[in-house]
Each structure stands twice: as C-alpha cells, then as structure tokens.
Amino acid sequence: MIAPQAMDAQTLVRLLDLAGIGVFALTGALMAVRLRQTFVTAGFFALVTGVGGGSVRDLLIGAPVFWVQDGAVAAVCIAIALIVWVTPERWWRGDLLEWADAVGLAAYSVFGTWKAISWGVPVVPALLMGIITGCVGGIIRDVLASVPSILLRPEIYVTAAALASGLYLLLLWAGASTVAAAASGALAGFALRGAAIRWSLALPVYRAGEDKEF
C-alpha cells in the first residue's frame, strides 16, 4: 500500500483541501447569484457545493465527515457566499465559474485521494475517492440549479479529475515525495480541464450504428 508522507506534506494537502472547498463554494454562490436567488439560497449552494464531494468520500471510507468536525469550513463557505452576494455582478462575469471549478476539481481530487490513502483505502478505490471528491460537489450544484450536469456533457471533466488523482498515485509509486506528487497531479488535472474550457475539448460520444438484420 502507498503511504503518504505526513510531515512535509501537511501544509500542501491542507492548502489543497481549503482551495477545493473555497473555490467550489464560490462556484455554488455564483450559480445562485446568476439565477437571481436569495442570500439564503446562495449560502446553501456554497455550502453543499463546497462540502458535497468530501462528505460523500468520508461516508464511503468510514471517516468522520470533515466539515461536521471543523466548524470553520461552513463559516468559510457562508462568508464566500456573502462576498459574492454584496459585490457587483460585473466582477463575476465571464468564465470565472468554469475556471474556479477547474481549480477546485484538480485540488480536491488530489486531496481526496490523499485522504483515502491515509485511511488505509487501497490504491484503485483511493483513485475513485479522489474522483468523487472532485466531481460530486459540482454535480450537486448543477442538479439543484436545474442546469445540465457537467457529468452528462461530453466535455472533459471527470477525466481531468482522474488524471489528477492517477498522476498523484503514479508519482508516489515511482518514489516521488508527497509534495511533488500532489502538486504535479493537481497542476496536470487543472491543465487538462483548462484546455477543455479554452478549446472546448470533449470525449467522443456513443453513436449507435444502424440496425442490422441477422
């Protein structure tokens, strides 16, 4: 089993955790504001988007749900919603939601994998825990907002989470430090998702062939 190096990696993985929570909370609040919802709705969107993937991960690996144990997490999510709510809308126009989501996806995928490993989860399930951590919050946000979920669109999203988690594990296996592996995985995942946003990269979709008589 791959064992994460705790001492020199604690600061980085904590930053990845906070980055994932913060930017996902931001995307949730932005979605609510763009839908002209109340502050209560914006705060709720920020919270469920920020903690959604991590909550599912913790339940699956048998860990205490992280934000229930750390009251600051919910406070940060609500604070981010408040900042979005009271600032001019022009500050948040353009592709900010998509780029913020890309940061959260990459950072949180690596952190989710790291946490799964630290709880004794084998490598392949740990990879999946990273993907769940990175993707589920955004999926919940889209479902609540009644917009087409990123999961049901062909553009590259889950693949970027898989790259971030997979490269992190591969580099650990190859003997890299946790810091180098985590940074490299997160940067690779962000680069792939960013390229998908910039150039509309997408995976091929299923196309059924013509019916054939046998």
C-alpha positions as MATLAB code, in Angstrom:
seq = 'MIAPQAMDAQTLVRLLDLAGIGVFALTGALMAVRLRQTFVTAGFFALVTGVGGGSVRDLLIGAPVFWVQDGAVAAVCIAIALIVWVTPERWWRGDLLEWADAVGLAAYSVFGTWKAISWGVPVVPALLMGIITGCVGGIIRDVLASVPSILLRPEIYVTAAALASGLYLLLLWAGASTVAAAASGALAGFALRGAAIRWSLALPVYRAGEDKEF';
ca = [
       0.000    0.000    0.000;
       1.218    3.500   -0.824;
       1.740    5.514    2.352;
       1.573    9.314    2.223;
       4.435   11.193    3.841;
       2.786   13.185    6.615;
       5.344   15.634    7.964;
       6.440   17.729    4.978;
       3.151   17.271    3.111;
       0.708   18.506    5.754;
       0.805   22.124    4.663;
       0.310   21.312    0.981;
      -2.560   18.898    1.455;
      -4.251   21.361    3.821;
      -3.930   24.050    1.162;
      -5.374   21.694   -1.448;
      -8.272   20.961    0.893;
      -9.012   24.635    1.519;
      -8.592   25.506   -2.149;
     -11.071   22.826   -3.160;
     -13.618   23.858   -0.548;
     -13.218   27.580   -1.204;
     -13.465   27.589   -4.976;
     -16.301   25.071   -5.029;
     -18.170   27.238   -2.526;
     -17.508   30.169   -4.840;
     -18.976   28.330   -7.823;
     -22.056   27.418   -5.816;
     -22.623   31.013   -4.745;
     -22.044   32.253   -8.309;
     -24.611   29.825   -9.634;
     -27.222   31.044   -7.148;
     -26.491   34.705   -7.870;
     -26.717   34.183  -11.621;
     -30.112   32.566  -11.050;
     -31.178   35.676   -9.065;
     -31.708   33.716   -5.849;
     -31.755   34.949   -2.235;
     -28.707   35.090    0.027;
     -30.021   32.060    1.912;
     -30.023   30.100   -1.336;
     -26.557   31.395   -2.226;
     -25.234   30.303    1.166;
     -26.835   26.885    0.804;
     -25.425   26.442   -2.694;
     -21.976   27.486   -1.471;
     -22.078   25.006    1.399;
     -23.357   21.954   -0.456;
     -21.031   22.583   -3.389;
     -18.043   23.148   -1.137;
     -18.514   20.094    1.066;
     -20.556   17.743   -1.138;
     -17.762   15.669   -2.642;
     -15.784   15.462    0.583;
     -18.861   14.418    2.552;
     -19.597   11.521    0.195;
     -15.931   10.485    0.312;
     -15.815   10.486    4.118;
     -19.012    8.453    4.363;
     -17.643    5.877    1.923;
     -14.253    5.459    3.619;
     -15.688    5.456    7.149;
     -14.106    8.731    8.239;
     -15.860   11.408   10.330;
     -17.484   13.868    7.932;
     -14.847   16.587    7.852;
     -16.945   19.730    7.975;
     -19.046   18.445   10.872;
     -15.806   18.171   12.861;
     -14.477   21.568   11.736;
     -16.908   24.433   12.201;
     -14.693   26.832   10.269;
     -15.488   25.083    6.979;
     -19.171   26.024    6.985;
     -18.288   29.549    8.103;
     -15.871   29.949    5.184;
     -18.490   28.751    2.699;
     -21.092   31.200    4.020;
     -18.521   34.018    4.055;
     -17.682   33.367    0.412;
     -21.390   33.441   -0.444;
     -21.712   36.773    1.354;
     -18.773   38.248   -0.582;
     -20.330   37.196   -3.877;
     -23.731   38.500   -2.771;
     -22.600   42.031   -1.809;
     -20.151   42.672   -4.664;
     -21.078   43.988   -8.128;
     -22.213   41.364  -10.596;
     -19.697   42.587  -13.198;
     -16.905   41.218  -11.015;
     -18.158   37.699  -11.576;
     -18.995   37.707  -15.271;
     -17.335   35.636  -17.963;
     -15.877   32.182  -17.423;
     -14.949   32.651  -13.774;
     -17.322   29.920  -12.623;
     -15.772   27.412  -15.013;
     -12.182   28.325  -14.120;
     -12.856   28.329  -10.392;
     -14.491   24.948  -10.786;
     -11.377   23.711  -12.616;
      -9.175   24.747   -9.682;
     -11.457   23.007   -7.208;
     -11.680   19.889   -9.335;
      -7.906   19.469   -9.572;
      -7.059   20.344   -5.982;
      -9.863   18.391   -4.388;
      -9.286   15.273   -6.493;
      -5.713   15.021   -5.237;
      -6.706   15.781   -1.661;
      -9.491   13.178   -1.762;
      -7.056   10.526   -2.934;
      -4.541   11.507   -0.262;
      -7.147   11.264    2.474;
      -8.419    7.903    1.240;
      -4.878    6.508    1.307;
      -4.290    7.913    4.769;
      -7.358    5.956    5.929;
      -5.981    2.697    4.524;
      -8.026    2.566    1.322;
      -6.343    0.516   -1.447;
      -4.978    2.297   -4.497;
      -7.795    1.771   -7.012;
     -10.630    2.720   -4.623;
      -8.487    5.659   -3.473;
      -8.331    6.847   -7.084;
     -12.113    6.663   -7.269;
     -12.435    8.512   -3.969;
     -10.390   11.322   -5.495;
     -12.708   11.498   -8.489;
     -15.774   11.506   -6.248;
     -14.280   14.230   -4.065;
     -13.541   16.415   -7.068;
     -16.752   15.898   -9.032;
     -19.710   15.344   -6.721;
     -19.950   18.895   -5.352;
     -20.283   20.359   -8.848;
     -22.809   17.710   -9.822;
     -24.957   18.501   -6.771;
     -24.748   22.224   -7.610;
     -25.934   21.651  -11.172;
     -28.774   19.368  -10.111;
     -30.031   21.873   -7.531;
     -29.842   24.665  -10.104;
     -31.718   22.572  -12.689;
     -28.990   23.067  -15.278;
     -27.482   20.275  -17.399;
     -24.980   18.480  -15.204;
     -21.368   18.514  -16.329;
     -21.477   14.742  -15.898;
     -23.976   14.474  -18.762;
     -21.998   16.643  -21.173;
     -19.168   15.216  -23.308;
     -16.632   17.922  -22.394;
     -13.658   16.729  -20.375;
     -14.358   16.930  -16.645;
     -14.282   13.596  -14.839;
     -11.271   12.682  -16.977;
      -9.387   15.676  -15.563;
     -10.170   14.533  -12.018;
      -8.958   11.032  -12.904;
      -5.722   12.465  -14.337;
      -5.056   14.491  -11.177;
      -5.658   11.532   -8.881;
      -3.965    8.989  -11.114;
      -0.808   11.012  -11.668;
      -0.535   11.669   -7.931;
      -0.685    7.933   -7.218;
       1.698    7.079  -10.054;
       4.308    9.544   -8.842;
       4.012    8.258   -5.283;
       4.539    4.725   -6.564;
       7.579    5.931   -8.515;
       9.104    7.286   -5.311;
       8.310   10.998   -5.576;
       7.612   12.964   -2.423;
       4.019   13.608   -1.460;
       4.518   17.322   -2.089;
       5.862   16.816   -5.615;
       3.264   14.181   -6.470;
       0.356   16.250   -5.156;
       1.474   19.454   -6.871;
       2.098   17.656  -10.168;
      -1.231   15.835  -10.077;
      -3.203   18.978   -9.280;
      -1.436   21.014  -11.978;
      -1.986   18.300  -14.596;
      -5.677   17.985  -13.752;
      -6.122   21.752  -13.894;
      -4.235   21.982  -17.196;
      -6.439   19.338  -18.821;
      -9.656   20.887  -17.553;
      -8.405   24.350  -18.539;
      -7.631   23.133  -22.053;
     -11.137   21.684  -22.258;
     -12.607   25.060  -21.256;
     -10.381   27.037  -23.610;
     -10.711   24.847  -26.694;
     -13.993   23.001  -25.973;
     -12.283   19.627  -25.801;
     -14.665   16.721  -25.404;
     -14.656   12.958  -25.381;
     -16.364   11.100  -28.236;
     -19.987   10.255  -27.542;
     -21.735    6.996  -28.239;
     -23.374    6.760  -31.634;
     -25.480    3.707  -32.255;
     -24.966    2.106  -35.638;
     -27.753    1.249  -37.984;
     -29.843   -1.737  -37.026;
     -28.691   -4.856  -38.758;
     -30.674   -7.926  -39.539;
     -29.062  -11.224  -38.750;
];
